[in-house]
Amino acid sequence: MEKRIIVCIKQTPDTRSVKMDEATGTVIREGVPAIVNPLDLYAIEAALNLRESYGGEITAVSMGPAKAIEALREAISMGIDNGVLLCDGAFAGSDTWATSYALAGAIKHLGGVDIILCGERATDGDTGQVGPGIAAWLDLPVATYVSTIETIEKKTCRLRRCVETGYETLTAKLPVVVTVVKEVSNPRLPTLRGKQRARQVDIPILTADDLKLDKSKLGLQGSPTRVVKIVKPKITRKTTLLTVKNEATLDQATGALAAFITETCK
Amino acid sequence: MTGGVWILAEQLAGRLQRVSFELLTRGIKLARQRACPLGAIVFGQGVAANDLQALIDCGADRVVVFDAGPLEHFQVEPYAACMLEVIERYQPEILIAGATTLGRTLMPYVAIKANAGLTADCTGLDIEPQTNNLLQTRPAIGGNIMATIKTPNHRPQMATVRPHSTPPAPRQAGRTGEIIKLDMAFERLTSRVQREAFEANPDKINLADADVIVAVGRGIKKAQNLPLIYELAEALGAAVGASRDVVDRGWLSYPHQIGLSGQTVSPQLYIAIGVSGTIQHIAGMQTAKTIVAINRDPEANIFKLADMGIVGDLFEVVPALIEKIKT
């Protein structure tokens, strides 16, 4: 019962090393390493686990500038079979509405998929909107915040979903869009053989025309939302720091903190 | 009446959740600025009549309810069908929901179908005076920036709002409004995803709902030391959160994890104990109203965010703190 799996991934700046231009309030991307969105690694690993259990083929799909091909190569070095890059000036400036339209177009173009896996959200945009958006464009069911993919049958799958108050057990008809949280898997590191393969694999680059997409729904002009302002948040907190050195300072410090906490909880 | 500001009120087991009333606080302000009525939407089964009236008492002018068996628990397809019906019938100018697991699933699905703009996890909402557009402010790139976003040409303007980022709306005396029950054709309430079972979190952890969170980091050293943290949490009526380290070591389960690969929380008070404050952890808690930290390392990053901190051994500080809080 081989399954065709698509994993949607994004190349993001490493948010640990993002710097801000204090004068203009913009993000300095130059010199910041680009990585596979850390939360997409869980989706990649979940896909690999499914292939190990059920057999099948995994294609990673990404949209981005030409260098986003590196993200696909990394996915392949972890064991993903194929990669497809959506790269076209027409995609530039797309918000989540337009991005999910383009990715849905690519998934339709690839055809015959059983499960579409996405990370919970990307760590740069932090929206989590593209996964459910893809499902809406393709008119597919969607399960979000999935923590376990329990079983896959011929036409259905059984999932656990992590919500605020606990875990839901769900059954979903295939094909289905599944967005996963960290708990779903423990991502492996790329292997040497995987890296070699990743260098050699041909990764097709698809444009809006290749996918027969409506350009009025793409890029900045096709995006309903506009970013109008970006500022670096000011840290307005003034820290009172108390140091414990002996019994007396322990008593003082904990007394002050207890009073502060009690006051705050009022 | 068409147009106006609308909120999605969330229910669980027929009772409205706190986030619904937080959204009313947002909605009241926006409706006042736009001089338009405020609507509330409820999907569920057997939602308590008192709760529906509470939405009006707390600021809604109109409450639209879909009450049907398939709506008892959230499923994206039937909920989206009802939401799209509301959009078509009332043509909201602004439609907001909580940035909960429900809101962050339903809203992006609906936004595509409704050809609408959507902004995720907002912490600020305002009206731009010249254009009457909704200005949506939200943290991005792990909280390194605050972005303000608008939707100039598409309606409704949709946003999810971070839970706890505003207080719930209080009751106001003598408010009136209408409660409208709408029906949805049964075939549009079918779902290709079915909920088979539910397992509640064992120690009633609901970080998103907690006013006070006691978060524990690697400084706790081993799982056997956790009762100390729970004792403090209990004394404060707090939920227990954890850094990634603690979860990866298996000391606490994933639903406790706060940060980039866990939950984002915004409590009134966040008490970080033995938490160093990595960028990934901070991304999940920096919008807490008040932050307190206890750590042995005076250079720990968490102190840069804290309103008050104690540099000291948590195994000395926490027991003394519990004793002081209890008396």
Interface residues (C-beta under 8 A of the other chain):
Chain A: P13 T15 R16 V18 M20 G25 V27 P38 L39 Y42 D95 T96 W97 S100 Y101 R121 T123 D124 G125 D126 T127 G128 Q129 V130 G131 P132 G133 A135 A136 W137 L140 P141 V142 A143 T144 Y145 S147 R158 R161 C162 V163 E164 T165 G166 Y167 E168 T169 L170 T171 A172 K173 V176 V181 K182 E183 S223 P224 T225 R226 V227 V228 K229 I230 V231 K232 P233 I235 R237 K238 T239 T240 L241 L242 T243 V244 L250 D251 A253 T254 G255 A256 L257 A258 F260 I261 T262 T264 C265
Chain B: L12 H73 V76 E77 A80 T100 T101 L102 R104 T105 L106 M107 P108 Y109 V110 A111 I112 K113 N115 A116 G117 L118 T119 A120 D121 L135 R138 P139 A140 I141 G142 G143 N144 I145 M146 A147 T148 I149 K150 T151 P152 N153 H154 S191 R192 V193 Q194 R195 E196 A197 F198 E199 A200 N201 N206 L207 A208 D209 D211 V212 L236 Y254 P255 Q257 L260 S261 G262 Q268 L269 I271 I279 Q280 A283 T290 I291 V292 I294 P298 F303 K304 L305 A306 D307 M308 G309 I310 V311 G312 D313 E316 V317 A320 L321 E323 K324 I325
